[in-house]
Amino acid sequence: MIPPAWIRRSPLGHPLALLLPLTAALFIASLSIGASGVSLAGVWADWHSGAGGMAWVIFTEIRLPRALLGLLVGGALGMAGAALQGMLRNPLAEPAVIGVSPCAALGAVIVFYSGWASSLALAVPLGGIAGALIAVALLFALAGRSVGVLTLILAGIALSSFAGAATSLALSLSPNPYALAEIVFWMMGSLADRTLDQVYLAAPFIGVGAALLLSAGPALDALSLGEDTAQSLGFPVRRVGARVVVGTALAVGASVAVTGAIGFVGLVVPHLLRPLVGHQPRRLLLPSFAGGACLVLAADTAVRLGGPGPELKLGVVTALLGAPFFLGLVLATRRRLA
């Protein structure tokens, strides 16, 4: 599909010229909206006076971490989905396909189950990141030296199945109903009640992971022509696969570790943007980061506008949006192959 003329004339040659202002607007909206009714003008006045009153506390302790995590986590999920779809040459690929998300969730669940979460504030995100890193080690151990597309997918399916079964086992054996409820709510995914400490913990992992994915961009373009062609052009396919997998593990593992499971972002966003940038995976990476941030920030802002009562979990909202899209994508693919 050829992008519309107004997009081709944009200063950057792709939708970043539109997505970056939209991301900034949604980030400001996330900082402005909350149950307390505190406005940014009130926050500015509070900060300027040096009083450090309630408005400033609400801004720094509640809204700012939530907005920053929406930006970072959404961007990480979107970019990882675009990179995996390019590497695996599969439009249905997303971060969970290599087992990183389920293993990160399992690491956090183990922390809940063991009781470490009550003794250390950052125990849950640390457990999630450890689970993601262990997943990478197991992935390469299962795949062996030949990190091919099919081998990675099969190893990822094995890891996902094991992590899902182990998580279900922990839930079924949990002796404490309160801990069980806490695990279930955390697994639904949310940006609420997060702190700047969790932002500081996740941001370096997401940054390094995103840098690895961006560095693989030229090789992903070559891989779209086939592994043999990429190899003949001088791109080591195994190293490229390892770079994408490790980058995805760091970015997505850190995201899941601090927010829980937020599904479908890595699947939906690249598909929405691909017709606008063409079918070069490298050109899709940065727009997918911005698009993922937009989607998560918009969904998280929407759950705060639902009126009184408990908020909907962010992972539930993205699943409600993503599942119909996924079904439509499968049906469209089926009609195209028929």
N, C-alpha and C positions, 0 to 999 in steps of 0.2 A: 504494500500500500504506500502511495506517495504522500508525504506529509503535505498539509495545506500550505498555500503560498505564504500566508502570514507567519507560519512557523519557520519556513525556509528563510524568510527575510529577518528573522530575529537575530540580535547581535551575536548570540552564541551558536546559532545554527541548529539548535534543538530547544526543547521546551524549558530548559533551565531559566531562560529569561522570564518565563511565566511562573515557574515553580518556586523560585527563590523568593520573590515578593509574597507569594501565597504562603510559603512556609513562615516567613517573618510575621505576616498578619495573623496566622493561626497561633504562633508562639505568643504574640502579644495578647491574643484573645484568651489563651490558656492562663496567662498571668493575671488577667483582668476578672475572670469569672470564678465565683466560688460561693459557697453557702453563706459566708459571713457578710457578703455585700460590700467588702472593702474595695475601694477603687484605686487605680494606679495614682490618681491625683492625691488621694489620702496617704498612700504609701510614700510618695515623693515629699509631701509636707511633713510627714513623720520623720523621714530620714533627714530632711534639711534642718529640722529643728534640733536634731541630735537627741531627741527624747527616747528613741528606741521603744515606742509604745506598741500597742496591740497590732496596729496595721502593719508595722515593719516586721513584727514577729510572724504574723500570718503569711506575709510575702516571702520571707526568707526560709521559714521552716516548713511551709506547706506548698505554696504555689510554685515557687522557683524550682525546687527539686522535681516536682511533677512535670513542669514544662520542659526542663532540661532532659529528663528521662524520656519523655515523649519524643523529643527531637532525636536523641541518640538511639533509642531502641527502635523506633520506627525506621530511621535511616539504615541501621544495621540490618534489620530484617529485609528491607526492600533491596538493598545492595547485594546481600548474600543470596537472595532468591534469583536475582538477575545473573549473578556469577555462576551459580549452580546450573541454571537453565542453559547458559552458554557452554559450560564445560561438559555437561551430560548430553547436550543437544536434545533436551527433552522439555517440552513446554509445561509439563506437569510437575517438574522438579521444584522442590522447596527445601529449606534448611532441615526439616525433619527427615528428609529422605536418606541422609547419611548418619542418622541416629544421634546427632549432637543435641538437639532440643530435648528428646526424651531422657538422655543420660544426664543432662544438666538438671532437669526436673527431678530425676531420681536422686542426684546428689543433695539437692535441697530437702527432699522428703526424708532422706536418711538423717539429716541434721534435725529436722522436726521430730522424727521418731525417737532419736537418741536422747533428746532433751537438751542438746547443746544450744538450741535457739534461745532458751531462756537465760543462759549464762553469758552469752556473747552477742552483742547487737548485730554484728556483721557475720555471724555464723552461717546464716542461710545463704547470702550471696557467695560467700567463700566456698560453701559446699557445692553450690551450683556450678561455679567456675571449675572447681576440682573435678566434678562429674564430667564437664565438657572436655577438659584436658585428658582425662582418663579415656574418654570415648575416642579421641584422636589416636591415642596410643594403641587401643584395642583395634581400631579401624585399620591401621597400617599393619598390625600384627596379623589380622585376619586376611587382609588383602595381599600380604607378602610384598615382594619387590615389584611386582607388576601392577602398579596402581592404574589399572584400566577402568574404563567407564563401567562395564558390566560387573567387574569385581567389586568396585566401590559400592555400587547399588546393592549387590547381594550382601556385602558385609554390613552396610548401613541398615538393611532390613533386619538382619540378625540382631544387631545392637538395639534397634528400636523395639523389636519383639521382646528381647530380654529385659530392657529397661521398663517397658510397659508392664510386663509380668511382675517384676520386682516391686514396682510402685504399687500395683494392686495388692501384692502380698503384704507390704507394709501397712496399707490401709486396712486390710482385713484383720491384721493381727494387732492393730493399735489398741492398747489397753485403756487409753484415756480418751473419752469422747470429745473433750475440749480440744485436745491435740489433733484428733481426727478431723474435726470441723475446721480447724485452722489450716490443716494441710489441704483440705478440699477447696477452701476459699482461695488459698494462695495459688493452687493449680489453675484456677479460672483466669488468672492474669489481671493485674490492676496496677495503676500508678499511684493510687491513694496511699497515704501514710508512709511515703518514702522520705528519706532525709538526704541532705547533701553528702553525708558520708558514703551513702550507697552510690551517689553520682560519681564521687571521687574514686570509688573502687571500680566501677564499671567502665568509666570513660577511657582509661589507658588501654584496656583490653579491646574495647570497641575501636579505638583509634588505630591500634596496631593491626587489628583484623581488617579494617577498611583499607589501610595502606597496602596490605598484602593483596587484597582483592583488586585494587586499582592497578597495582604493578603487574598483574596477570592479564590486563586488558588486551594488549597486542596479541598475546598467545591465544586468548579466547577467540579473537577474530580468525586466527589461523585454524583453530580447532573446528570452527563452523564449516570448514571445507573438508574435514575428515582428519583422523589421527595421522595417516600416512602423509598427507599433504603438509600438515603442521610440522611433522618431523623433518620432511624434506626442506622446509623453509628455515630450519635451524632452531625450532622451539622444542626443548626436551619435554615430551608429553608427561612423563612421570613426575618431573619436578613441578610442572604447571599444576597437575592434579593435586600434588601435595600442598602447594602454595594456596590453592583455592580451599582445600579442605581445612588446613590450619587456620586460614583467615576466617572462614565461616565458623569454625569452632570457637575462636577467640571472641568474635563479634556477637554471634548468636548465643554462645554459652554465657557470656557476661550479661546479655540482655535478659535471658530466661532466669538467670540467677537472681536478678534484682526485681523483676516484675512478674514472674510466673509465665505461664504459657499464653502467648498472644498469637493466635494462628492466622493463617491465610494471607498475611501481609506480604510475605515473600513470594506468594503465588500470584496474587491479584495485581499488585503494583507493576511488575515488569510487563504483564500482558496489556495493561491499560496504556502503557507508555511506548511499547514496542512499535506500534504503527506510526508514531510521531518521530521516531529517531532512526527508523530502518532496522535491518536485521543484523547489525554489527553489535555483538555483545559489549564491546568496549564503550560504545556511545550510549549504552543503556545504563551503565553503572552509576554515574553521578545523578542522572535524572531519577533513578530508582531510589537512591538515598533520599533525595528531596521529596519524592512522591510518597515513600514510606513514612517519612516524618510528617507529611501533611495528613496522611490517613490516620495515623495514631493520634496526632494532636487533635484532629477534628473529632474522632470517635471519643476521645477522653473528655473533650469539652462538651460533647453532646450528653454524656452520661451525667454530667453535673447540672444539666438543664432539665432533668427529669422530674423535678419537683421534690416535695418532702418525702422522707423515707429513705431506706438504704439505696445506695447507688447500684446500678447494674455493673457487673464486672466487665472490664474492658475486653477480656478474651471472649466473653459471651457475645458482645456486640460485633467484634470483628468476625466471629464465626457465623453469626446470623447474616452478615453482609457477604462473607466469602463463600459459604456453602452453596448458595444459589449460583454464584458466579462460577464456581468450580464445576457444578453440574452442567451449566450451559456450555462451559469449555469442553467438557467431555463429549457432550452431544454434538457440538460443532466439529470436534476432531473425528468423531465417528462418521458423521455425514461426509466429511472431506475424504476419508479413507475408503468409503463405500464405493 
